[in-house]
Amino acid sequence: MAESPTCVDAEVWPEGSLEVLSQHEVDQLKNNGAGGLYTLLRRCLLAVLNSGNETDDAREVLDANRDFEVRFIQQDRGLKLSLKNAPAAAFVDGVMIRGTRELLSAVLRDIVFTRAEIFDSGRFDLDSSEGITNAVFHIVRNAKLLVLPAEVNMVVCWGGHAISRDEYDYSKLVGYQMGLRALNVCTGCGPGAMKGPMKGATIGHAKQRIRNGRYVGITEPGIIAAESPNPIVNSLVIMPDMEKRLEAFVRTGHGIVVFPGGVGTAEEILYLLGILLHPDNVTQPLPLVMTGPASSAAYFQQIDEFIAATLGPQAQRRYKIIIDDPRRVAQEIKNGLEEVLEFRNRHGDAYYFNWRLKIDREFQTPFVATHESMSGLDISEDLPTHILAANLRRVFSGIVSGNVREDTAAVIEVRGPFQIKGSKRIMKMLDLLLAAFVLQQRMKISGSNYDPCYVIK
């Protein structure tokens, strides 16, 4: 039997998203220098072509495909991509898998639109909270994420990529129960708890003869190489940074289910709770359920104890923890969505985008993890609760960056781990939580040992 090739050359037409580009836009895509988009485009396209790859080592992915190239062919029919040394797994008998081709087109669409319409046009005041929210709206609208007539049925599922088989199978069961109730699924688009609910929902939708089920993946360039889109995603959106990604989740989703995870999941939980603790959001319903199999009970107990010790009982009242009961999770979310529907009808709010949710600048300003920014975070006892939540979110965001971003990891190799300082009581709780993540192997998939990118002071 002939050995299968590991890479192929191919020419691909974008499908249904961006067939026509201006010469200026094409020049930006080709430009590998400062201000050019080629490096960003290549990174995101490579992640899509590696769909289904289980590694979370971005440097490993990029190094294994260092000969991969993207070229552009402009013809009367529009733009054509010429791929050199593309991963063979993206093809069947020499023809690119259709879902992969759709996701490639989504990459082109979002990268070009974000640069041309969001950053370069001058239309958006990205120094104001309202301007940032407006930019998020335009990106997701351009990605056709806002479907009309809209329904209140989009459930955002958060959770780790490095989870056990038991936890992954459980996430599928929850997705199945949600699919039976005609709920759609939105995740971070990667493997693990981002794939499981989608996979389960496909079966639930099939049983209910739902042929237009939506499996939305929202990602950003910094993590996409480490968390390649899973093959079930049928609507991919690439936001320009983590903060706009998180805002897209909470403004387009109607309810949240959190599965076991690691620092990225903790970041998402703190982001959402910090927003819900704002006085303007006290009466706004947004169902939040944390769930996992019986084997994950200790994990959620640790999360709950950390939240109690840092954000207090008011934050604990904004979520429910349900262990080992997929049907009850789906019922709880479904009932919560009825409250969301009633609230939005009463206030005349849109179903497809939550404009009413108040999100302060502390949760919108992009946080770049450096040794200086991490050590400079204020983790004090006397901070307002929502500010403490924002800064704790940044701590976890920085650790995520150190774990999965190859540029951050390279700096840490030279300068050593990040130093995290703050209240002794909170630092002790943080250290215990992170140590539990390491012990439970929730930090990374690749490699048998985890070398922490941080030190708790």
N, C-alpha and C positions, 0 to 999 in steps of 0.2 A: 504494500500500500504506500502510495506517495505521501511524503510528509507535507502537512498543510503549511502554507506560507504564514509568517508572522506579521507581515505588513504588505500592503498593496498600494498601487497608484490608481487614482480614479478622478473622474470629472463629475461634478454634482451640480444640478440646478437647485437653488433654494426653493422650498415648497411653501407657497401660501403666505409669505410674510414680507419679503423684501427683494423683489425681482429687479427693481430699478433704483440705481444709486447715482448721485451726481459725481462728476469727476473729482471734486474736492473730497467727497466721502470715500471714494475708492483710494485716492492718494493717501488719506489718513490710515486706511486699513493696511496699505502696503508699507507704510512708514515704520521702520524699526527703531527710529531714533527718538529723541526727547519729544514728547507731545504726540507721537504716533500711536496707533492702535494695534499694530501688528502683534506685539508680544502678548498683549491682553487677549486679542482674538485667538491667537494660536493656543494659548493656555486653556481657554474655555472650549474651543473646538476639540482639543485633545481629550478633555475631560468627558465630553459627550461621546466621542468615539470609543472611550474606555468604559462605557456603560456596562455595569455588571461586575466591574473589577472590584475586588474586595479589599485591596490595600488602601490604607489611609496615609501613606507616606508620599507626600506630594513630590518630594525630590526623587523618590524612586520612580514614580510615574514619568516625570519629566526626563529623567536620565535614560530610562528604558526606551523613550521615544525621541531622543535628541535629534534624530535625522528626519523627524516629521516636519513637513513644510506645507504652507498654504500659498497658493497663487490665485490670481484673479484673471478671468477672461471676460471681457466686455463684448457682448454681441447685441444684434438688433433685438433679440428676445429678452435681453437683460443681462444680469451678472451671473457668471458661472464660476464655481469653485474648482480649482485643480488641486487635488490632495496628493502629496508625495509621501510615501512610506507611512500610510495611515494604518492603524491597528486592524488586522484582518478580521477580528471578531465582530466588527461593525458591518460585515458583508456576508451575504449568502450567495454562493456560486458567482462571485464577482459583482453582485449587485448590492448596493447599500440597503440595509434594512430600512423600511419606510419610516418607522418611528424615529430612528436615528437621524434620518434626513430632515424630519420635521424639527427635531431638537437643534440640529445644526442651523437651521433657518432662524430659530428663535434666538440663538446666540448672535447671529449677524444683526437681526432686528434690534435687539436690546442694546448692543454695544454701540451701534451707529446712532440710534435714537437718543440714548443717554448723552453721548458726547455732543451731538449736533443740537438737540432741542432742549436739553436740561442744562448743560454746563456752558456751551458756547453761544447760545442764542441771547442771553441776557434777559430772558422772560421771567426767570424765577429768582426770587430773593432767597438764596440759600443761607443767609445769615439770620433769617426770621423763622419762627416756628411755623407760621402759616405758609410761608414759601416752600419749606421743606415738605409739608404735607401735600401741598399742591403738586410738587414735583413727583412725589410717590404716586399720587392719583394718576398723573399723566403717563407715567411709565406703565402702570398696570392696565390702564385703559388702552394704551397703544398695543399692549401684549394680548388684548382681547380677553382679559381676565374678568371684565365686568360684563356679564352676559345678561341681556334683557329678553323676555321678562324675567326679572330677578326673583329668586326665592331665598328664604332663610334656611339654608341646608348645608352650608360649608363648614366642615369641622377641621380645624387645624390640629394636626397631631405632631407633637414634639417628642423627642427621645433620642437616645444615643445610637451611633453606628456600631459601637463596640459592645454589643449586648450578647447575652447567652442565647443558646438555641431555645431554651424554655421561654425566655422573655420574647424572643422573636415570634415563636409560634403563638404565644398569647396575644401579641399585637395583631396577628392575622385574625384571631377569633374575634377581637373587638371590632376590627375593620369589617368583618363578615356581618356582625350584628348591626353595625351602622349601615352597611349596604342594604340589608334587608329592610331597613327603615328609610330607604331612599335618600340617605345622607351622602354627600360628596366629601372627598378627602383632600386636604392640602398639607404637605409636609415640606421638609427641607430638601427633598428630592433624592437623598442619598440612600445608602443601604441600611440594614438593621431596622430600627423602629421607624425609619422614614419610608421603608419599603413595605414592611409587614401589613400595616393598616390598608394600604392601597391594594395589596394582593388579596387580602380578605374581602375588601369591598367589591372587587371585581366579581367574586362568586355570588355575593349577596345581590348585586345588581343584576347578574345573569339570571338568578332565580326569579327575580321580580320583573324580568324582561325589560330592564332599564338599559337602553342602548346608547344613551348619551351621558353615561357616568363620567364625572370629572375627577381627574387625578392630577392635582396641581402641585408643581414643585417650584419653590422660591429659594433661590440661592444667591451667592455673590462671588465675585472673582477670587477673593482671598482664600476661599475654602473649597471651591468647586473641583480643583485637582485632587484633593484628598477625599472628597465625597462626590464622586461622579454620579450623575443622574441615573436613577434606576430605570429599567426598561419599561415600567408601567406608566411613568409620567407621560401624560398626553397634553400637558400645557405647562411649559417651562418659562419662568421669568427670572432674569438675572438683574438684580438690583445693584446699584453702584457700590454700596458698602453695607456693613452689617446692620447699622442702625436703620437704614431705609428698608432693609430686608425685614427686620423685626416689626417696623411700623406697617409694612405691607401685610404681614401676617394678621396683626390685630385689627386692622381697618377693613380687610376683606373677609376675614373669618367671622363666624357667628358663635362659635364655641370652641373650647380648647380641651384636648385630651393629652396628658403628659404620661409617657411611658418611661421606664428606667433609662438612665443615661449617665452622663458624666458632667464635665465642667460646662460644655455647651448647653446642655439641658438646664443646668443650674442658672446659667446666664439668662436663658429664656424665661424661666420662672421668676427670677428677680426683676427682669424687665417688666413683665406683665403685672406683677404685684405692685411694683413701684408706681405704675400708671394707675392701677385701680385704687390705690390709697390716696390719690389726689382728691381733695374735697369736691371738685366738680364732677367726679365719676362715681361718687358714693352710691347714687341711686340707679346707676346704669347697669342692667343685667349683662353679664358675660360669663356663661357657665364654664367652670374650670374643674376638671376631674383629673386627679393623678391616680394611675392604676398600673398594676402588674400582677404576675402570678404570685402564688404563696411564697415562692423563693425570693421575691423582691420586697417582702414586707419590711425587712430591716432597712433597706435602702430608703423607702419612703418615710420610715420613722426618723431616720437621720436628717432627711430634708426638712421634715416637719419641725424637728427640734431646733434645727439651725434657723428656720424662719421665726419660730417662737422667740428665740434668744436674740434675734437681731431686729425684726420688724414687728414682733408682738402679736397679740391675739386678734387685732383688727385685720391683719393680713391673713391669719389662719381662717378667718370667717369667709374669705373669698374663694375657698376651694374645698373640695371633698376628696377624700382618699378612699378608693374602693379596691379591695384586694381580691383577686381570683374570681371575678364575676363579670365576664364580658357582656352578658345580657343586661345586667343592671347598669353598667357603664353607658351602654347605648340608650337605654331608657332614660337615664339621668340627663344625658346630653339632649335627647329629643325633647324632654319636658322643659329643659332650660331654653331651648330654641323657641318654644312656644311663648315663653316670657319675653324673649328678644323680639319676636314678631309683634306681640301686643304692645311693647314699649315703643317700637318704631312706628307702628300705626298711630299710637296715641300722640306722638310728637311730630308726625309727618316726616320721619327720617327715611333716607334711602335704604333699601335692602342691601345694595351691592357695595356700599362703601360707608364706613362709620365715621362721618364727619364730626359727630357730636363728641366723640371720645377726646378728652383733653390730654395732650402729650406735651410735657415741658421740654425745653431745649436740652436739659440734662440727659434726656433719653434720645435725643435726635442728633446731637453733635458727634461726628465720627471720632472714635477713640483709636489712636494709633499706639500700639503697645511698643514702648521702648523702655530701656532701663530707667530713664529719668521719669517718664510718665507713670510707670508702675510704682516706683518708690515714692512718688509725689502724691499718690491718691490719699485722700483724707478719710480714714475709717475710724471715726470718733463716736463715742457714746452719745454726745450731745447734739449730733446732727439731726435736722428734721428727718422723719422716717423716709420720705420719698427721696431725699438727697442721699441718705445712707444706702438705700436700695440701688440708686443710680451708680454710686461708687463701688458697691459690691459687685454689681453687674459688670463694671469695667474690669475688676479684678479677674473675674472668670473669663471675660472676653480676651484679656491679655494672655491667660494661660491657654485658651483655645488657640490663639495665634501662635504661641510658642510650640504647641503640639502639632499643628497641621500646616502652617505657612512656612514654606521653605526659606523665604527671605528672613523671617523672624528667627527661625531655628539656626540659620547661619550666623546671625549676630550673637545669639546666645552661646554658640560654640566658641566664639572669640572672647566675649566679655563675661561669660558665666551666666548663671541663672538670674532671673528677675528677683529683686528683693521686695517683699510685701510687708508693710509695717502698719501698725494701728493699735487700737485698743487691745490691751492684753486679753481681756475676756473674749472679744470677738475673734482675735487672732487664734486663740486656743480652739474655739469652735470651728473656725475655718480650717485649721490644721487637721483636726479630727475628721472633718468631712472629706478633705482632699486625700488624706491617708486611707480612708475607707474606699474612695474611688480607685486608688492605686491598687489596694489589696484585692478589690473585686474585679480588677483588670478592665476598668471602664474608661481608661484614658486613651488607649490606642489598640488597633487591631494588629498592626505590623510589629513583629519582633516579640520575643518572649518576656523581655524585661522593659520596664519603663524608667527612663532617667528623667526625673522631674526638671522642668524648665523654670522652677521657682524655689525660693526659700522664704519661709514664714519667719518673720522677726518678732 
